């Protein structure tokens, strides 16, 4: 069930915008079984898990609103900054940080400010350097196309139609 939840949450939005929107309206919390570790309540990892979940929630809102063409630039920048602040203390060595591949990709794709693009794509590179998952380098290549098409097509549409890569 854990893998199915992860694929539904992160995979459906990449396969079809309409399916992605439905998943986002369900809210990511119903898919969090793959993150819900059995930890001691006083474990230092609890803070990281909280921040990972927050980042996923924010990235889901970004995806949904972009797919619906309902995200003005000023609100987009604000959400990206919230996400950046949520993950600032999480480095690629922290257990579970690989769950941030999709949120980082969403944030990088949505970014119009060079500082946000650099931050989120840099975070993707850091996870790649640790995991060597090749889907991350393909996702980074897709970001170049998305950024070139900014203002011409929604990045959620580009991912669905031009991005044969599963970013997660």
C-alpha positions in Angstrom: 0.0 0.0 0.0 2.9 2.4 0.7 4.3 2.3 -2.8 0.8 2.6 -4.3 0.2 5.8 -2.2 3.5 7.2 -3.3 2.8 6.5 -7.0 -0.7 7.9 -6.7 0.4 11.1 -5.0 3.4 11.8 -7.2 2.7 9.8 -10.4 -0.8 10.8 -11.2 -0.1 14.5 -11.6 2.7 13.7 -14.0 0.6 11.3 -16.1 -2.5 13.5 -16.4 -3.3 17.0 -15.2 -6.9 16.1 -14.5 -6.0 13.1 -12.4 -3.4 15.2 -10.6 -5.9 17.8 -9.8 -8.2 15.1 -8.3 -5.4 13.8 -6.2 -4.5 17.3 -5.0 -8.1 17.9 -4.0 -8.1 14.7 -1.9 -5.2 16.3 -0.1 -1.8 14.7 0.4 -2.4 13.7 4.0 -4.4 10.6 2.9 -1.3 9.4 1.1 1.3 9.9 3.9 1.5 6.3 4.9 4.8 6.1 3.1 6.2 8.8 5.3 4.6 7.9 8.6 7.6 6.4 10.4 7.2 4.8 13.7 9.4 7.1 15.7 9.7 8.0 19.3 7.7 11.2 19.8 10.9 12.8 21.1 13.0 11.7 18.1 14.9 14.5 16.4 13.7 13.1 13.1 10.1 14.1 14.0 10.9 17.7 13.0 12.3 16.6 9.6 9.2 14.5 8.9 7.0 17.4 9.9 8.9 19.6 7.4 8.8 17.0 4.7 5.0 16.7 5.0 4.7 20.5 5.0 6.8 20.7 1.8 4.6 18.1 0.1 1.4 19.9 1.1 2.7 23.2 -0.3 3.9 21.6 -3.5 0.5 19.9 -4.0 -1.2 23.3 -3.7 1.3 24.8 -6.2 0.6 21.9 -8.6 -3.2 22.1 -8.3 -3.3 25.9 -8.7 -0.9 25.9 -11.6 -2.8 23.1 -13.4 -6.0 25.0 -12.9 -4.3 28.2 -14.2 -5.2 29.8 -10.9 -1.9 30.9 -9.4 -0.8 34.6 -9.9 2.9 35.2 -9.8 2.9 37.0 -6.5 1.1 34.1 -4.8 3.4 31.6 -6.5 6.5 33.4 -5.3 5.0 33.5 -1.8 4.3 29.7 -1.8 7.7 29.0 -3.1 9.3 31.0 -0.4 7.2 29.1 2.2 8.4 25.8 0.8 12.0 27.0 0.7 11.8 28.1 4.4 10.1 24.7 5.3 13.0 22.7 3.9 15.9 25.0 4.7 17.0 22.9 7.6 16.7 19.6 5.7 19.8 18.4 3.9 20.1 15.5 1.5 21.7 13.3 4.2 18.6 13.3 6.4 16.6 10.0 6.4 13.6 10.5 4.2 14.9 13.5 2.3 14.5 11.6 -1.0 10.7 12.1 -0.5 11.4 15.7 -1.4 12.3 15.0 -5.0 8.8 15.7 -6.3 8.3 18.8 -4.2 11.6 20.2 -5.3 10.8 19.5 -8.9 7.4 21.2 -8.6 9.0 24.2 -6.9 11.8 24.5 -9.5 9.3 24.1 -12.4 7.1 26.8 -10.9 10.0 29.2 -10.1 10.4 32.4 -12.1 13.0 33.9 -9.8 16.6 32.8 -10.5 17.2 32.4 -6.7 14.3 29.9 -6.4 15.3 28.0 -9.5 18.9 27.7 -8.2 17.8 26.7 -4.7 15.3 24.0 -5.7 17.3 22.6 -8.7 20.4 22.6 -6.3 18.4 20.5 -3.8 17.5 18.1 -6.6 21.2 17.8 -7.5 22.1 17.1 -3.8 19.6 14.3 -3.6 20.9 12.9 -6.9 24.5 13.0 -5.7 23.4 10.9 -2.7 21.1 8.5 -4.4 22.3 8.4 -8.0 18.6 8.0 -9.1 18.7 8.8 -12.8 15.1 10.0 -12.9 16.4 13.1 -11.1 18.8 14.0 -13.8 16.0 13.5 -16.4 13.8 15.7 -14.3 16.5 18.4 -14.2 16.7 18.2 -18.0 12.9 18.6 -18.2 13.3 21.7 -16.1 15.3 23.4 -18.8 12.4 22.8 -21.3 9.9 24.0 -18.8 11.8 27.2 -18.1 12.2 27.9 -21.9 8.4 27.5 -22.3 7.5 29.7 -19.3 4.7 31.9 -20.3 3.9 29.8 -23.4 2.6 26.6 -21.7 1.8 25.6 -18.1 4.6 23.5 -16.7 2.0 20.9 -15.6 1.0 20.5 -19.2 4.7 20.2 -20.3 5.2 17.4 -17.7 2.2 15.5 -18.9 2.9 15.8 -22.6 6.6 16.2 -23.0 8.2 14.7 -19.9 8.4 10.9 -20.1 10.0 10.7 -16.7 8.7 9.8 -13.3 9.9 12.4 -10.9 9.9 10.9 -7.4 
